[in-house]
Amino acid sequence: MAVSFPSSQISPSMDRTTQWVFSQDLPTDLIVEVGNSCFPLHKLMMVPKSGYIRKKVHQAADPAAIIPIEISDIPGGAEAFDRAARFCYGVNFEITVYNIAALRCAAEYLEMTEEHGEASLASRTEEFLEKATLKTLSGAVSVLRSCEELLPFADKIGLVQRSIDVIGLKACKEATFPTRSPTEWWAAELSSLPPIFFQKVLAAMQARSASPKTLATAISTYTNLTLPNNATLTSHHRTHLESIVSLLPPNDTVALPVSFFCVLLRNAIAVSASPASHENLEKRISSLLDTATLTDLLTITLDPSGERIANLDSVRKVISGFVERETSGSGRSLAGIFYGGGVALCSAPMQKVARMVDAFVAEIATDAEMPISKFVGIAGAIPKSAGKFDDDLYRAVDIYLKAHHGLDEIDREKVCSVMDPLKLSYEARLHASQNKRLPLQIVLSALYYDQLKIRSGKGDLNMVTSPHLPTAEVVRKQAKADSSLAQENEALRTELARMKMLVSNFEQSQGSGSSRYAKAVATPSKKPTFFASFSRTFGKLNPFRHGSKDTSNIADDLSVDVAVAKPKKRRSSIS
């Protein structure tokens, strides 16, 4: 007797097959349930073609009765079983690159192979795979992409690895000998793969000796096409970004530029990626920091809109990692790098990074919300011996002090601690001597240094050298100048200590104590002090000596207006 079912219980995809079955006016004696779909079928049509159905029928208590079979884990679900049933009934259907993977898995699951009958579904799908789908890169990518929903069965029958091998081979060939335009179209094809398969494709390409440039093209294209614009990134992209970071090969096997990792780190910060992802990217950037630009560092720092400083910790870690790497590579101690030697003992990459960091801190110095600790942490991350002059650092310090004009003397000294006033050029020292934003100690250091150089005959001003002096006489004069400089330095240290004590007493007294300070300063010593001697000498060189000694009206050529404190805007250089 025929069994009828409500149309709502019959799979829509099985509708044509069901109509054919009922049109034959034959009683159905096999009911197959796949998920929520029900298929009324005939043992006569299904048993000869499917070893799986045959076993279920033989295992039934009454093989002659209507047998219900429940299939819950068939690869491809009800849609794949529908096509397999049509094949058993001889009903035509189309095989495409989009359903071939599910059909191949369903044929294996239902045991529709040559072992259970000639002209099987397995042989038909294999023929389509070999002669059509896996003949092209696009076809192989489509098959592999379809396998994502067929795991682990697709992997078990080897369909995943077959597709990966084909993709790896054809991608390498296309990268070496392009057949289409644009030449990197093959990399765009790979971008449709999920990360788990893309990583395996990269491994297959490496196994076929793909060049670092080829691997870099694949990775950068995949990242650019699978991650949206950084301004539209959300926490939903976190897992995908972490997957991309995890599949990055070692730096020595891929030629990715540092700018790529900087953008990726910026995105990782935006989506709050895992600490492991941050550390991975920070180490990669550190190893390539000498190839980076100021824009690359700002890329890490600014938020997705590019209007606000969002992260400085990563930049500090990147710079510190670079310094540590350079230190270990040179065999010198970290203390020796920071406090010993000089520019000549620092590597060329270190000197290049030092210049870039000085420019970077000048860019971010205008942020009114930046604490001193972060400014000093980044500005002081590079060894003091890495640069010949600290003019760029002085510019950054001056910008910071102007943007944070409410700092007290101690805080200003902390800000200035990142630079060495004795390593300023003459023009910068002259500006510093007139800069009221600087703490007194820095101003005095700059003034005394110029005086000492002039007294020793090494100054930038009025220093005359005679090419006609014999070598021995030049040596004697130099030795005498060095001895004089040593004595002057000792006097300088003493005078600075005295001045600092006087300033400290003045700040503590404030009011009634001010008269004592004035008296202490006004009372002349019985012997001319070094400071008095210096004042008279420097007065002769001071270009402002004919005017008022008040520097409040002096044009501030080296400072920069900070009306709009946006870190991404460049500041004018020291004139």
C-alpha positions as CSV (number, residue, x, y, z in Angstrom):
1,M,0.0,0.0,0.0
2,A,1.4,3.4,-0.9
3,V,2.2,5.7,2.0
4,S,1.3,9.4,1.6
5,F,2.8,12.3,3.5
6,P,1.7,15.9,4.0
7,S,3.6,18.2,1.6
8,S,5.0,20.1,4.5
9,Q,6.9,17.0,5.6
10,I,8.5,16.4,2.2
11,S,11.8,18.2,1.5
12,P,11.2,21.0,-1.1
13,S,14.4,19.9,-2.8
14,M,13.0,16.4,-3.1
15,D,9.7,17.6,-4.7
16,R,10.5,16.5,-8.2
17,T,11.7,13.1,-7.1
18,T,8.6,12.7,-4.9
19,Q,6.3,13.6,-7.8
20,W,8.0,11.0,-10.0
21,V,7.8,8.3,-7.2
22,F,4.1,8.9,-6.7
23,S,3.4,9.1,-10.4
24,Q,4.4,5.5,-10.8
25,D,1.6,4.5,-8.5
26,L,4.1,2.2,-6.6
27,P,3.9,1.8,-2.9
28,T,6.8,3.3,-1.0
29,D,8.4,0.9,1.5
30,L,11.4,3.0,2.7
31,I,11.2,6.2,4.7
32,V,14.4,8.2,5.1
33,E,14.5,11.1,7.5
34,V,17.4,13.6,7.1
35,G,17.1,16.3,9.8
36,N,13.7,17.8,9.4
37,S,13.2,16.4,5.9
38,C,11.4,13.2,5.0
39,F,11.9,11.1,1.9
40,P,9.4,8.4,0.9
41,L,11.4,6.0,-1.3
42,H,11.5,2.4,-2.6
43,K,13.9,-0.3,-1.6
44,L,14.0,-1.5,-5.2
45,M,15.6,1.7,-6.3
46,M,17.8,2.5,-3.4
47,V,19.2,-0.8,-2.2
48,P,21.1,-1.7,-5.5
49,K,22.9,1.7,-5.6
50,S,23.7,2.3,-1.9
51,G,25.6,-0.1,0.4
52,Y,24.5,2.0,3.4
53,I,20.8,1.6,2.7
54,R,21.3,-2.1,1.9
55,K,22.8,-2.7,5.3
56,K,20.0,-0.8,7.1
57,V,17.4,-2.9,5.2
58,H,19.1,-6.2,6.1
59,Q,19.4,-5.1,9.7
60,A,15.6,-4.4,10.0
61,A,13.4,-6.8,12.0
62,D,11.1,-7.3,9.0
63,P,12.8,-6.4,5.7
64,A,9.5,-6.8,3.9
65,A,7.7,-4.1,5.9
66,I,8.1,-0.3,5.6
67,I,11.5,0.5,7.0
68,P,12.2,3.9,8.6
69,I,15.8,5.1,8.4
70,E,17.1,8.1,10.2
71,I,20.3,9.8,8.8
72,S,21.4,12.8,10.9
73,D,25.1,13.2,10.0
74,I,25.3,12.8,6.2
75,P,27.7,15.4,4.7
76,G,25.7,18.1,2.8
77,G,22.5,17.3,4.7
78,A,19.1,16.9,3.0
79,E,20.1,18.6,-0.2
80,A,23.0,16.2,-0.8
81,F,20.8,13.2,0.0
82,D,18.2,14.5,-2.4
83,R,20.7,14.4,-5.3
84,A,21.9,11.0,-4.3
85,A,18.3,9.7,-4.3
86,R,17.7,11.2,-7.7
87,F,20.8,9.4,-9.0
88,C,19.4,6.1,-7.7
89,Y,16.1,6.8,-9.5
90,G,17.9,7.9,-12.7
91,V,16.5,11.4,-12.4
92,N,18.8,14.0,-14.1
93,F,20.4,16.8,-12.0
94,E,23.2,19.2,-12.6
95,I,26.7,18.7,-11.0
96,T,28.5,22.0,-10.5
97,V,31.7,23.3,-8.8
98,Y,29.4,24.4,-5.9
99,N,27.8,21.0,-5.2
100,I,30.5,18.6,-6.3
101,A,32.2,18.4,-2.9
102,A,28.9,17.6,-1.1
103,L,28.0,15.0,-3.7
104,R,31.4,13.4,-3.4
105,C,31.1,13.2,0.4
106,A,27.5,11.9,0.2
107,A,28.5,9.2,-2.3
108,E,31.2,8.0,0.1
109,Y,28.9,8.2,3.1
110,L,26.0,6.3,1.5
111,E,28.6,3.8,0.0
112,M,27.5,4.6,-3.5
113,T,30.9,3.3,-4.9
114,E,32.0,0.8,-7.5
115,E,32.2,-1.8,-4.8
116,H,28.4,-1.6,-4.5
117,G,27.4,-1.2,-8.1
118,E,28.7,-0.2,-11.5
119,A,28.4,3.4,-12.7
120,S,28.3,4.6,-9.2
121,L,27.7,8.2,-7.9
122,A,31.3,8.1,-6.5
123,S,32.8,7.4,-10.0
124,R,30.7,10.0,-11.6
125,T,31.7,12.7,-9.1
126,E,35.4,11.7,-9.3
127,E,35.3,12.1,-13.1
128,F,33.9,15.6,-12.7
129,L,36.5,16.5,-10.2
130,E,39.5,15.3,-12.2
131,K,38.3,16.5,-15.7
132,A,36.7,19.8,-14.7
133,T,36.8,21.2,-11.2
134,L,40.4,20.5,-10.1
135,K,41.7,21.5,-13.5
136,T,41.6,25.2,-12.7
137,L,42.6,27.3,-9.7
138,S,39.2,28.9,-9.4
139,G,37.5,25.4,-9.4
140,A,39.8,24.0,-6.8
141,V,39.2,27.0,-4.6
142,S,35.5,26.6,-4.9
143,V,35.8,22.9,-3.9
144,L,38.0,23.7,-1.0
145,R,35.7,26.4,0.2
146,S,32.7,24.0,0.1
147,C,34.6,21.6,2.2
148,E,34.4,23.9,5.2
149,E,30.9,22.7,5.9
150,L,31.7,19.1,5.2
151,L,34.4,18.6,7.8
152,P,35.7,16.3,9.1
153,F,34.3,13.9,6.4
154,A,35.8,15.8,3.5
155,D,39.2,15.7,5.2
156,K,38.7,12.0,5.9
157,I,38.2,11.0,2.3
158,G,41.2,13.2,1.2
159,L,39.2,15.8,-0.7
160,V,40.6,18.7,1.3
161,Q,44.2,17.8,0.8
162,R,43.7,17.2,-2.9
163,S,42.2,20.6,-3.4
164,I,45.0,22.2,-1.3
165,D,47.7,20.5,-3.4
166,V,46.1,21.7,-6.6
167,I,45.7,25.3,-5.4
168,G,49.3,25.4,-4.1
169,L,50.7,24.1,-7.4
170,K,48.6,26.4,-9.6
171,A,49.1,29.5,-7.4
172,C,52.9,29.1,-7.6
173,K,52.8,28.6,-11.4
174,E,50.5,31.6,-11.9
175,A,52.8,33.8,-9.7
176,T,55.8,32.8,-11.7
177,F,54.2,32.7,-15.2
178,P,51.1,34.9,-15.1
179,T,48.4,34.0,-17.7
180,R,45.8,36.6,-16.8
181,S,45.7,40.3,-15.9
182,P,46.1,41.6,-13.4
183,T,49.0,39.4,-12.6
184,E,48.1,39.0,-9.0
185,W,44.5,37.7,-9.7
186,W,45.4,34.4,-8.1
187,A,46.0,36.0,-4.7
188,A,42.5,37.5,-4.9
189,E,41.1,34.0,-5.6
190,L,42.6,32.8,-2.3
191,S,40.9,35.5,-0.3
192,S,37.6,33.6,-0.4
193,L,39.1,30.7,1.7
194,P,38.6,30.5,5.4
195,P,41.8,31.1,7.5
196,I,42.1,27.4,8.4
197,F,42.4,26.5,4.7
198,F,44.4,29.5,3.7
199,Q,47.1,28.6,6.2
200,K,47.3,25.1,4.6
201,V,47.5,26.6,1.2
202,L,50.5,28.7,2.3
203,A,52.2,25.6,3.7
204,A,51.6,23.9,0.3
205,M,53.1,26.9,-1.5
206,Q,56.1,26.9,0.8
207,A,56.6,23.2,0.2
208,R,56.8,24.0,-3.5
209,S,59.5,26.6,-2.9
210,A,57.3,29.7,-3.4
211,S,59.4,32.9,-3.2
212,P,59.1,35.2,-0.2
213,K,57.6,37.8,-2.5
214,T,54.9,35.4,-3.6
215,L,54.0,34.5,-0.1
216,A,53.9,38.2,0.9
217,T,51.5,38.9,-2.0
218,A,49.2,36.1,-0.9
219,I,49.1,37.2,2.7
220,S,48.8,41.0,2.1
221,T,46.0,40.5,-0.5
222,Y,44.2,38.1,1.8
223,T,44.3,40.5,4.7
224,N,43.3,43.5,2.7
225,L,40.3,41.7,1.1
226,T,39.1,39.8,4.2
227,L,39.3,42.6,6.8
228,P,37.2,45.7,6.3
229,N,38.4,49.3,6.5
230,N,39.9,49.9,9.9
231,A,37.2,52.6,10.6
232,T,34.5,49.9,10.3
233,L,36.2,47.2,12.3
234,T,34.2,45.8,15.2
235,S,34.7,43.2,17.9
236,H,33.1,40.7,15.5
237,H,36.3,40.8,13.4
238,R,38.5,39.8,16.4
239,T,38.5,36.1,15.7
240,H,39.3,36.5,12.1
241,L,42.2,39.0,12.7
242,E,43.7,36.7,15.4
243,S,43.5,33.8,12.8
244,I,45.4,35.9,10.3
245,V,48.1,36.8,12.8
246,S,48.4,33.2,13.9
247,L,49.0,32.0,10.3
248,L,51.8,34.5,9.5
249,P,55.0,32.6,8.7
250,P,58.3,33.6,10.2
251,N,59.8,36.9,8.9
252,D,62.7,35.1,7.2
253,T,60.3,33.2,4.9
254,V,58.1,36.1,3.9
255,A,59.0,39.6,2.5
256,L,56.2,41.6,4.1
257,P,56.9,45.3,4.6
258,V,56.8,46.8,8.1
259,S,53.9,49.0,7.1
260,F,51.7,45.9,6.7
261,F,52.4,44.8,10.3
262,C,51.8,48.3,11.6
263,V,48.3,48.4,9.9
264,L,47.6,44.9,11.3
265,L,48.7,46.0,14.8
266,R,46.5,49.0,14.6
267,N,43.5,46.8,13.6
268,A,44.4,44.4,16.5
269,I,44.3,47.3,18.9
270,A,40.9,48.5,17.5
271,V,39.2,45.1,18.0
272,S,40.9,44.4,21.3
273,A,42.7,41.3,20.0
274,S,44.4,38.9,22.3
275,P,47.7,39.8,24.0
276,A,49.4,37.0,22.1
277,S,48.4,38.7,18.8
278,H,49.7,42.0,20.0
279,E,53.0,40.5,21.1
280,N,53.4,38.7,17.8
281,L,53.0,41.8,15.7
282,E,55.1,44.0,18.1
283,K,58.0,41.6,17.7
284,R,57.7,41.6,13.9
285,I,57.7,45.4,13.8
286,S,60.7,45.6,16.2
287,S,62.7,43.4,13.9
288,L,62.0,45.7,10.9
289,L,61.9,49.0,12.7
290,D,64.9,50.4,10.9
291,T,62.9,50.2,7.7
292,A,59.9,52.0,9.2
293,T,58.9,55.6,8.7
294,L,57.3,58.2,10.9
295,T,53.9,57.4,9.3
296,D,54.2,53.8,10.3
297,L,54.7,54.7,14.0
298,L,51.7,57.1,13.8
299,T,49.7,54.4,12.2
300,I,50.1,52.3,15.4
301,T,49.4,55.3,17.6
302,L,46.3,56.9,16.2
303,D,42.8,55.6,16.5
304,P,41.0,54.3,13.3
305,S,39.7,57.9,12.5
306,G,43.3,59.2,12.7
307,E,42.3,62.1,14.9
308,R,43.3,60.9,18.4
309,I,46.2,59.1,20.1
310,A,44.8,55.7,21.1
311,N,47.9,53.7,21.9
312,L,51.5,54.5,23.0
313,D,52.3,51.4,24.9
314,S,52.7,49.3,21.8
315,V,55.1,51.9,20.2
316,R,57.2,51.9,23.4
317,K,57.4,48.1,23.4
318,V,58.4,48.1,19.7
319,I,61.2,50.6,20.3
320,S,62.4,48.8,23.4
321,G,62.4,45.5,21.5
322,F,64.4,47.0,18.7
323,V,67.0,48.4,21.2
324,E,67.3,45.1,22.9
325,R,67.7,43.3,19.6
326,E,70.4,45.7,18.5
327,T,72.1,45.3,21.9
328,S,72.2,41.5,21.7
329,G,73.3,41.6,18.1
330,S,76.3,43.9,18.9
331,G,77.3,42.1,22.0
332,R,77.3,45.2,24.1
333,S,75.5,45.7,27.4
334,L,72.3,47.7,27.5
335,A,73.9,50.1,30.0
336,G,76.9,50.6,27.6
337,I,74.6,51.4,24.7
338,F,72.7,54.0,26.7
339,Y,75.5,55.7,28.7
340,G,78.8,54.8,27.0
341,G,80.6,55.2,23.8
342,G,79.0,57.7,21.4
343,V,77.5,57.9,18.0
344,A,80.3,56.1,16.4
345,L,79.6,53.0,18.5
346,C,75.9,52.9,17.6
347,S,74.9,50.9,14.6
348,A,73.5,52.7,11.5
349,P,70.0,51.2,12.1
350,M,70.1,52.5,15.7
351,Q,71.0,56.0,14.5
352,K,68.2,56.0,11.9
353,V,65.6,54.8,14.4
354,A,66.8,57.5,16.9
355,R,66.1,60.2,14.3
356,M,62.7,58.7,13.6
357,V,61.7,58.5,17.3
358,D,62.8,62.1,17.9
359,A,60.5,63.2,15.0
360,F,57.7,60.9,16.4
361,V,57.7,62.4,19.9
362,A,57.6,65.9,18.4
363,E,54.4,64.8,16.6
364,I,52.7,63.5,19.7
365,A,54.0,66.2,22.1
366,T,50.9,68.4,21.4
367,D,48.5,65.9,23.0
368,A,47.3,67.8,26.1
369,E,46.3,64.6,27.8
370,M,49.6,62.8,27.4
371,P,51.2,62.2,30.8
372,I,54.9,62.9,31.4
373,S,55.6,59.3,32.0
374,K,54.5,58.2,28.5
375,F,56.4,61.1,26.8
376,V,59.6,60.4,28.7
377,G,59.1,56.6,28.3
378,I,59.1,56.9,24.5
379,A,61.6,59.8,24.1
380,G,64.0,58.1,26.4
381,A,63.7,54.6,24.9
382,I,66.6,55.2,22.5
383,P,70.1,55.4,23.9
384,K,71.5,58.9,24.4
385,S,74.5,58.0,22.5
386,A,72.6,57.3,19.3
387,G,72.5,60.8,18.0
388,K,75.2,63.5,17.6
389,F,72.8,66.4,18.4
390,D,69.6,66.5,20.5
391,D,68.1,69.4,18.5
392,D,65.1,67.3,17.4
393,L,64.5,66.1,21.0
394,Y,64.8,69.7,22.2
395,R,62.1,70.7,19.7
396,A,59.9,67.9,21.0
397,V,60.5,69.0,24.6
398,D,59.7,72.6,23.8
399,I,56.4,71.6,22.0
400,Y,55.4,69.5,25.0
401,L,56.2,72.3,27.5
402,K,54.2,74.7,25.4
403,A,51.2,72.3,25.2
404,H,51.4,71.6,29.0
405,H,52.2,75.1,30.3
406,G,51.0,74.5,33.8
407,L,53.9,72.2,34.8
408,D,56.0,73.0,37.9
409,E,59.8,73.1,37.9
410,I,60.2,69.5,38.9
411,D,57.9,68.2,36.2
412,R,59.6,70.4,33.6
413,E,62.9,68.9,34.7
414,K,61.5,65.4,34.2
415,V,60.4,66.3,30.7
416,C,63.9,67.8,29.9
417,S,65.6,64.7,31.3
418,V,65.3,63.0,27.9
419,M,67.8,65.3,26.3
420,D,71.3,66.4,26.9
421,P,71.7,70.2,26.8
422,L,75.4,69.7,26.1
423,K,74.5,68.0,22.8
424,L,72.5,70.9,21.4
425,S,73.8,72.8,18.4
426,Y,74.9,76.4,19.0
427,E,71.6,77.7,17.5
428,A,69.5,75.4,19.7
429,R,71.6,76.4,22.8
430,L,71.0,80.1,22.0
431,H,67.3,79.5,21.8
432,A,67.3,77.5,25.0
433,S,69.1,80.3,26.8
434,Q,66.1,82.6,26.0
435,N,63.4,80.0,26.5
436,K,61.4,80.8,29.6
437,R,59.6,77.4,29.5
438,L,62.8,75.5,30.3
439,P,63.8,74.9,33.9
440,L,66.7,77.0,35.2
441,Q,69.1,74.1,35.4
442,I,68.8,73.4,31.7
443,V,69.3,77.1,30.8
444,L,72.4,77.4,33.0
445,S,73.8,74.2,31.5
446,A,73.5,75.5,28.0
447,L,75.0,78.9,28.9
448,Y,77.9,77.5,30.8
449,Y,78.7,75.0,28.1
450,D,79.1,77.8,25.5
451,Q,81.3,79.8,27.9
452,L,83.5,76.8,28.6
453,K,83.9,76.0,24.9
454,I,84.9,79.6,24.2
455,R,87.4,79.8,27.0
456,S,89.0,76.5,25.9
457,G,89.3,77.7,22.3
458,K,86.8,75.1,21.0
459,G,83.7,77.3,20.9
460,D,81.4,77.6,17.9
461,L,82.0,81.4,18.0
462,N,85.3,83.3,17.4
463,M,87.2,80.0,17.3
464,V,90.3,80.6,15.2
465,T,92.6,77.8,14.2
466,S,95.9,78.5,12.5
467,P,96.9,76.0,9.9
468,H,100.5,77.4,10.1
469,L,101.1,76.2,13.7
470,P,103.5,73.3,13.9
471,T,102.0,69.9,15.0
472,A,103.8,69.9,18.4
473,E,102.6,73.4,19.2
474,V,99.0,72.5,18.2
475,V,99.3,69.5,20.6
476,R,100.6,71.7,23.4
477,K,97.8,74.2,22.9
478,Q,95.2,71.5,22.8
479,A,96.5,69.9,26.0
480,K,96.5,73.3,27.7
481,A,92.9,73.9,26.5
482,D,91.8,70.5,27.8
483,S,93.4,71.3,31.3
484,S,91.7,74.6,31.4
485,L,88.4,73.0,30.4
486,A,88.6,70.5,33.2
487,Q,89.1,73.3,35.7
488,E,86.2,75.2,34.3
489,N,84.0,72.1,34.5
490,E,84.8,71.7,38.2
491,A,84.0,75.3,38.8
492,L,80.8,74.9,36.7
493,R,79.6,72.0,38.9
494,T,80.2,74.1,42.1
495,E,78.5,77.1,40.7
496,L,75.4,75.1,39.5
497,A,75.1,73.5,42.9
498,R,75.2,77.0,44.6
499,M,72.6,78.4,42.2
500,K,70.3,75.5,42.6
501,M,70.5,75.9,46.4
502,L,69.7,79.6,46.1
503,V,66.7,78.9,43.8
504,S,65.4,76.2,46.2
505,N,65.7,78.6,49.2
506,F,63.8,81.3,47.2
507,E,61.0,78.9,46.3
508,Q,60.6,77.9,49.9
509,S,60.7,81.4,51.4
510,Q,58.2,83.0,48.9
511,G,57.6,86.4,50.4
512,S,59.4,87.3,53.5
513,G,62.3,85.1,52.4
514,S,62.6,87.0,49.1
515,S,64.6,89.8,50.6
516,R,67.1,87.3,51.9
517,Y,67.4,85.8,48.4
518,A,67.9,89.2,46.9
519,K,70.5,90.1,49.6
520,A,72.4,86.8,49.0
521,V,72.5,87.4,45.3
522,A,73.3,91.1,45.5
523,T,76.2,90.8,48.1
524,P,79.4,90.6,46.1
525,S,82.1,88.1,47.0
526,K,85.5,89.2,48.0
527,K,86.8,87.3,45.1
528,P,85.2,87.2,41.7
529,T,83.2,84.0,41.3
530,F,83.2,81.8,38.2
531,F,79.6,82.8,37.6
532,A,80.4,86.5,37.8
533,S,83.3,86.0,35.4
534,F,81.1,84.1,33.0
535,S,78.4,86.7,33.1
536,R,80.8,89.4,32.1
537,T,82.2,87.3,29.2
538,F,78.9,86.1,28.0
539,G,77.5,89.6,28.0
540,K,80.0,90.5,25.3
541,L,78.7,87.7,23.1
542,N,75.0,88.2,23.9
543,P,73.3,89.6,20.8
544,F,70.5,91.1,23.0
545,R,72.9,93.0,25.3
546,H,72.0,96.4,23.8
547,G,68.3,95.9,24.5
548,S,66.3,95.0,27.5
549,K,67.3,91.9,29.4
550,D,63.7,90.8,29.6
551,T,63.2,88.0,27.0
552,S,59.4,88.1,27.1
553,N,59.3,89.9,23.8
554,I,62.0,87.9,22.0
555,A,60.6,86.2,18.8
556,D,60.2,82.5,19.6
557,D,61.5,81.1,16.3
558,L,62.0,77.6,17.5
559,S,58.6,77.1,19.2
560,V,55.4,76.0,17.5
561,D,51.8,77.2,18.0
562,V,49.6,74.5,19.4
563,A,46.1,76.0,18.9
564,V,44.9,72.7,17.4
565,A,46.6,69.8,19.2
566,K,46.3,67.1,16.7
567,P,49.2,64.6,16.8
568,K,49.0,63.7,13.2
569,K,50.0,67.2,12.1
570,R,53.6,67.9,11.5
571,R,55.3,70.7,13.5
572,S,57.7,73.2,12.0
573,S,61.4,72.4,12.5
574,I,63.8,74.4,14.7
575,S,65.0,77.5,12.8
